[in-house]
Amino acid sequence: MAEENADEQAEEPTEEAVSEDAELEKELESEEEQERLPFPNARVVRLLKSELDPDKMVRARVKKELNEWLGELVRRIGREINKSPYTVVEAQDLHKATKKYDQLDEVAQQKERLISYMNRIKGDCNILIEDVEKSFDVGGNVRRGRKLSAAAQEEQDAQQAENEEE
């Protein structure tokens, strides 16, 4: 239910959200903000929009936060490259520093494969549990796929009583 409310809010912006977005948009266009952001905002937005459906609109807050996040990502990669003992940064250092980010898709695919495999195992276990429950009664007596006759049941009860006395 909370998701439905969030979806409705995302689809129908309130007047407050629209005015806040307009203010942020003006702020993003200012020279001070352009200097403060790590990358030219227009380029970041152009790259983002190139991957979005044409009917999607991007709020100013998203533009600003994406730009800041990309700047932080570059700083992290820079710190990783700085761990290299060499004075000159080579492409190999860059590839080593960005490797974990490049492998995110592979990790996600591997996760999906593992979950699928575990679900198959879980299904097999459920089938085995059903087979065991069908084959054995509560006392651990073999049913052999059918109910015991009254005489056989009395005989098993007598054997159980003997075993309990011992």
URSUL-V149202 format. One record per residue. N is the residue number from 1. RES is the residue in one letter. PHI is phi as a letter, one per 30 degrees, with the letter a starting at -180 (* if undefined). OMEGA is omega in degrees with one decimal (* if undefined). D_LAST is the distance of its C-alpha to the last C-alpha in Angstrom with 2 decimals. Layout:
BEGIN
<<N RES PHI OMEGA D_LAST> <N RES PHI OMEGA D_LAST>>
END
This chain:
BEGIN
<<1 M * 178.3 61.32> <2 A d 178.0 62.58> <3 E d 179.3 63.18> <4 E d 177.9 65.29> <5 N d 179.4 67.43> <6 A d 178.1 67.82> <7 D d 179.2 68.86> <8 E d 179.8 71.38> <9 Q d -179.5 72.81> <10 A d -177.9 73.14> <11 E d -176.4 74.97> <12 E c -178.4 77.29> <13 P d 177.7 78.76> <14 T d 178.4 79.95> <15 E d 179.7 83.47> <16 E d 180.0 82.14> <17 A d 179.8 80.34> <18 V d -179.7 83.47> <19 S d 177.4 85.74> <20 E d 179.2 83.32> <21 D d 179.0 83.21> <22 A d 178.2 87.03> <23 E d 178.5 87.32> <24 L d 179.1 84.90> <25 E d 177.5 86.81> <26 K d 180.0 90.08> <27 E d 179.8 88.48> <28 L d -178.9 87.21> <29 E d -178.3 90.74> <30 S d -179.0 92.27> <31 E d -179.8 93.39> <32 E d -178.3 91.49> <33 E d 178.7 88.16> <34 Q d 177.4 88.97> <35 E d -177.3 89.57> <36 R d -179.2 86.34> <37 L d -176.4 84.14> <38 P d -177.1 83.08> <39 F b 174.0 84.30> <40 P d -173.0 87.02> <41 N d -178.1 85.38> <42 A d -179.3 87.20> <43 R d 179.2 85.80> <44 V d -179.1 82.19> <45 V d 179.6 82.60> <46 R d 177.5 84.23> <47 L d 179.7 81.31> <48 L d -177.2 78.78> <49 K d 179.1 80.69> <50 S d 179.4 80.97> <51 E c -178.4 77.21> <52 L c 172.8 77.09> <53 D d -177.6 77.92> <54 P d -177.4 81.61> <55 D d -179.7 80.84> <56 K d 175.4 78.79> <57 M c -178.1 80.49> <58 V c 178.8 79.57> <59 R d -179.5 79.83> <60 A e -180.0 81.80> <61 R d 178.8 78.80> <62 V d 179.7 76.89> <63 K e -177.7 79.89> <64 K d -177.3 80.18> <65 E d 176.4 76.47> <66 L d 178.6 76.17> <67 N e 179.5 79.20> <68 E d 179.4 77.76> <69 W d 177.6 74.36> <70 L d 176.9 76.09> <71 G d 178.3 78.01> <72 E d 178.2 74.79> <73 L d 178.3 73.34> <74 V d 177.5 76.43> <75 R d 177.8 76.11> <76 R d 179.0 72.48> <77 I d 177.5 73.54> <78 G d 178.0 76.47> <79 R d 179.3 74.20> <80 E d 178.3 72.03> <81 I d -178.6 75.16> <82 N d 178.1 76.42> <83 K d 179.0 73.47> <84 S d -178.4 75.20> <85 P d -174.6 76.84> <86 Y d -178.1 79.94> <87 T d -177.9 83.14> <88 V c 178.3 83.72> <89 V d 179.7 81.25> <90 E c 178.4 80.66> <91 A e 178.8 79.15> <92 Q e 178.1 76.08> <93 D d 177.9 75.51> <94 L d -178.6 75.81> <95 H d 178.0 73.38> <96 K d -178.3 70.85> <97 A d -177.6 71.24> <98 T c -175.2 70.95> <99 K e -177.6 68.13> <100 K d 178.4 65.37> <101 Y d 178.6 67.38> <102 D d -176.3 68.11> <103 Q d -178.4 64.42> <104 L e 179.1 63.35> <105 D d 178.8 63.61> <106 E d 179.4 61.55> <107 V d 178.8 58.85> <108 A d 178.0 58.80> <109 Q d 178.8 58.52> <110 Q d 177.6 55.70> <111 K e 179.7 53.86> <112 E d 178.2 54.22> <113 R d -179.2 52.95> <114 L d 178.8 49.86> <115 I d 178.6 49.12> <116 S d 179.7 49.56> <117 Y d 179.6 47.23> <118 M d 176.5 44.53> <119 N d 176.1 44.92> <120 R d 177.9 44.37> <121 I d 179.3 41.19> <122 K d 177.9 40.06> <123 G d 177.2 40.79> <124 D d 179.1 38.80> <125 C d 178.5 35.81> <126 N d 177.2 36.11> <127 I d 178.3 36.18> <128 L d 178.5 33.05> <129 I d 177.9 31.25> <130 E d 178.8 32.40> <131 D d 179.5 31.22> <132 V d 179.8 27.71> <133 E d 177.5 27.61> <134 K d -174.3 28.89> <135 S d -175.0 26.41> <136 F b 174.4 23.12> <137 D d -175.5 22.10> <138 V e -178.3 20.71> <139 G d 179.8 17.02> <140 G i -179.6 17.98> <141 N d -178.7 18.30> <142 V d 179.7 21.39> <143 R c -177.9 24.18> <144 R h 172.2 26.68> <145 G i 179.1 29.58> <146 R b 177.9 29.24> <147 K d 179.3 27.37> <148 L d 175.9 24.71> <149 S d -178.7 25.93> <150 A d -179.7 24.67> <151 A d 179.7 23.08> <152 A d 179.0 21.38> <153 Q d 177.9 20.22> <154 E d 179.6 18.72> <155 E d 178.8 16.96> <156 Q d 178.4 15.52> <157 D d 178.4 14.50> <158 A d 178.9 12.69> <159 Q d 177.6 10.87> <160 Q d -179.5 10.04> <161 A d 177.4 8.86> <162 E d -178.3 6.48> <163 N d 179.5 5.31> <164 E d 179.3 5.46> <165 E d -178.5 3.79> <166 E d * 0.00>>
END
